[in-house]
Amino acid sequence: MNHRYPNESAEYRRARDELAVEEAELIRKVKSVARRRRELPLGGRLKEDYSFAWATESRLEEAVTLSELFRGKSSLIIYSFMFGPSWDNPCPSCTSIVDAFDRMANQIGHDAAFVVVGKAPAPKIFDWAKRRGWNQIDLVSGYGCDFQADYGCQEDDERQFPKLNVFRRIDGAIHHFWGSEIADNDIDMVWPYWNLMDLTPEGRPERGSPPQDFRSRYLEDNYSG
């Protein structure tokens, strides 16, 4: 680009140009990993056509199967957020992620189906969605369903993990395509808060999750320490 900002020093420009080389390499690496992901062999066939319950206002508690969630698309993205059946509130970090997902859902929906699932009963998820203003993304409950257990989203119904899973439909059959499997930081790549803070002079704040107007007592009592 050879861009110059007002009043920048020669020292700044040298350091910035050196960093730009690394940033370009990072972009190339991200694209390379994405290409290798697309080239993965066919994953395992769907174990069963899991039955969820809608957690959206117009269809609250109506049953819907995983195959129906595709809505005519060939790919289905499912984000499992941490909200167990007895939790007072969901995970603040997961909430931050879904805050952003909700605003992207319509755009993504032109190319792939996109759903968020929680383990809490559907009315509990719906009540939380109303509080957060989520009204674009499809929300379902996996309460009483084995999906989260089978696809790495939990230790048990109350011990939930953040997890992305992608499924594909080929010749009428549904197969698992990809799942996040790297501990601690595997969701960072889709989390706007931390990625934007990485661009600041201060970097990521010394906190476990983005600032929120709520706390999750279940997480504090059972996940901390």
N, C-alpha and C positions, 0 to 999 in steps of 0.2 A: 504493500500500500504506500509506503514512504510518506506516511502522514506525520505532520509535526503539529504539536499543540502549542498554544500561546505561551511564551516565556519558559518553555522547558529548557533544561540544561543539557549540555552535551553528555554529561554523566548519566542523566536519566535516559536519554535516547539510546545510548549504548546498552544499558541494562535492559531497556524495554525491547530492543531488537533481539537481544540474546533470549529473552523470555518468549518472544514471538516464535522463535524457532522451536522451542519446547512445546508451546501451545499447538503449533501446527502438527508436530509429531503426535501429540495426544489426540487430536482430531482424527489423524490417519489411523491411530490404534483403535479408537472407538469404532470407526467405520470397518476396520478389519475384523474386529470381534463380532460386529453385527453381521458381517458377511459369513463368518464361520458359524454363527448361530443359525442363519438361514440354511446352511448346508448340513445341519445335523441330520443323521439318519432318522427314519420314521420312529417316533416314540411309541410307547406302549398304548394299546387300544384301551379306551375308556372302560374302567372296571364295571361300571353300571351307569344307567341313566339317572343320576341322582335327582331326587325331588327336593326342591327348595320351597320357601314361602315368600311371596312378594312382600317387600317392606316399603312399598310406595302407596300413596294415598288412594289412588283409583282402584288398586287391586290388592289392598292390604290383606295378607294371610292367604291369598289364593295360591294354590300349588302351581309350580312351574318346574319343568325338568331342565337339566343342563342342556340337552339337545335343543330345547325351545329357546334358550337364551341366545343361540346363534343368530336368530332373526334373519335368516337368509344369507349371512356372511360366511366366509370360509374359515375365519379365525375368531376366536373368543378369548379375550383377556379377562382374567378374574383376579381381583385383589382381595385378599382375606385380611380384614382389619381386626385388631385385638379388642373384642367386646364379648366377654363370656356371659353365660345366662344369668349369673348372680351378681355381675359387676354393677356398681353404682353408676359409673361412667366408663366410656371406652378409653383406650390409650390416647393421651394427648398428641403423641407423635403421629399415630395413625390418623387422628382427626385432622392434623395439619396436611397430611398427604391427600386425604379425601377432599378437603376444602379445595385444593387445586384440581384434583381429578374431576370434581363436579363441573367446574367451568370449562374443562377440556372435552367432556363427554360427547357433546354434540358434534364437535369436529372429528373426533376419533371414530364416532359412529358411522361416518360416511364410508369408512374403509374396513372397520373391524367392530365386532360386538364387544362391549366393555361393561363389566358388572363388578360391583363391590358386594362381598358377602361377610356377614358377621355371625357368630355363634349364638348371640342373644336372640330371644324370640322376636318375631317380626314387629309387633307393636312397640317394643322397646327401641329397636333400631329406627323405626319411623318417628318416634317421639324425639330421638336424638337428631335425626335429619331435619326435622322442623326447627329445632333449636339452632342448628348450624346454617340453615337456609339451603340445604342440599335439595335441589329440585330438577337437576338435569340428568344425573347418572342413575342407572338402574341399581336398585338396592334389594338384596334378598337375604333371607335368614337361612342358615344351615342348621338350625336347632332340630335335633332328632335325626340328622342326616350324617352319613359317614364321610362326606366329601373332605372336610378339613382333616380328619384323621388319616385318610388315604393319601392325601397329597401334601403332607408335610406342614400343615398349618397349625398344628397343636400337639401338645403332649397329652392332654385330656381336655374335656369340654371347658374347663375353667382356665387351663394353662394354654393360652393362645399365643401364636406368633404372627408377625407380619409376613406375608408371602404373596408373591406374584406367580401365577400359573397361566400358561397359554395353551390352548387346545386348537386343533385344526380338524376340519372335516374333509375327508378325501373319499370320493366314490361312495358317499353315504355313511362311511364309518368315521367315528371320532377318535382321534389319537392325541395323547399328550405330546406337545411340541417342546416346551421349555418351562423350567421352574427356577426361581431364585434359590440358590443353594449356598451362598457365601455368608457366613455368620457375620453379624453386626452391621456391615455396610452394604449389603446386597440391594437394599431399597434406595440407597442414596442417589442412584443415577436418575430416578424419577421424582425426586423430592426437591421442589423449587427452593424451599427455605434455605437449606444448607448450601446449595449450589450458588445462590445469589450472595450469601454471606461470604463465601469463599472469594468473591471478587472485591471485598472491602479491605482496607488497610488493617482492620482489627481481626479479620478472619472469623472463623466460627466462634460464637460466644461459648463460654464455659458453662453450658447448661445441657441437661439431658434431652430436652425437647424444646420446640419453639414456645414462646410466651403464649399462654392461653388464659381464658377467664374461668378455668375450672381445674380441679384436681381429680385424679382417679384414686380413691382410697384403696380399691382392690389392688391396684398396681403397687402402691406404696407399702401395703401390708404384706403382699405376697411375692413381689418381684424384686424389691429393694434389698440390699445387703447380701 
